[in-house]
Every structure is written in structure tokens, then in C-alpha cells.
Amino acid sequence: MVYLTRVEHFNAAHKLYNPAWSLEKNEEVFGKCANENWHGHNYELYITVKGTPNPDTGFVFDVKRLSDIIREHVIEKVDHRNLNVDVEFMKGQMCSTENLAIAIWKELTVHLPSAVQLHCVKLYETPRIYVEYFGG
């Protein structure tokens, strides 16, 4: 099994806020991330697929095609957007990095050919904070 990773970048704003809680409780739990005027991140997205190299090309998957799939089904929908308001696949969810990684997984799995399998969505919110999602 060979693992292939493509890295993409996007910028997006969001707010962590539970409408069932008071303003005080939201500020206590989420701190500055509950700012009513939103805040933004420069996200780094690592998409890893796995498979067996094709004997004719030596590729697990054409990395240009992988980039095109990621860009069309994720980056174009989230880049320079408000995750809470503008992104259809995040509607009705808390816009945490954890939930965003799961939603990205769901967006991509249906668009990958059966020759490869999505292995991991790794999403950096900051250089020191990231999540990894392996499906399930």
C-alpha cells in the first residue's frame, strides 16, 4: 500500500458559538473564538489517499487530478468564505476544525475513483493546531 498526500491552502472565517448557550457561557468555553464579528485562519489541508501503483504509470493516483478534485469540491467552496454562513456542507454544524475535517472527508469520498481510497484528512488551523480524520 502506497500513501500519496496533496497539500492545499485556503483562508476562511468562522465563529465558535453554541446558540443554546448564553453569551457568557460561549465566551467562557470558546474565548476569542466566540467573537461576534468572526475570526479567520490560514488553513493548510493535507489530503492523503492510498492504493497500489498502477503498473502503466507508476502512480497511485494522478496528483493533478487529485488536486483538481480537492479544489473543485472543497477549496472553491471554503476559500475566502465564512464557514458558518457561506459553506453549504457546514450548515447546521459547530464550525470547529474537527467538524470541518469530517465534512471535507464526506465531500471528497464520493468523488474519488474506486482505484484509490481516502486515508486521511489532516487540517492545520494554525501552525501549532491541527486535526486528523481517518473516516469512520
Salt bridges, closest charged atoms under 4 A:
GLU8 OE2 - ARG6 NE 2.89
GLU8 OE1 - ARG71 NH2 3.12
GLU44 OE2 - HIS9 ND1 2.65
ASP68 OD1 - LYS64 NZ 2.77
GLU72 OE1 - HIS73 NE2 3.77
ASP79 OD1 - HIS80 ND1 3.08
GLU107 OE1 - LYS77 NZ 3.07
GLU125 OE2 - HIS41 NE2 3.76
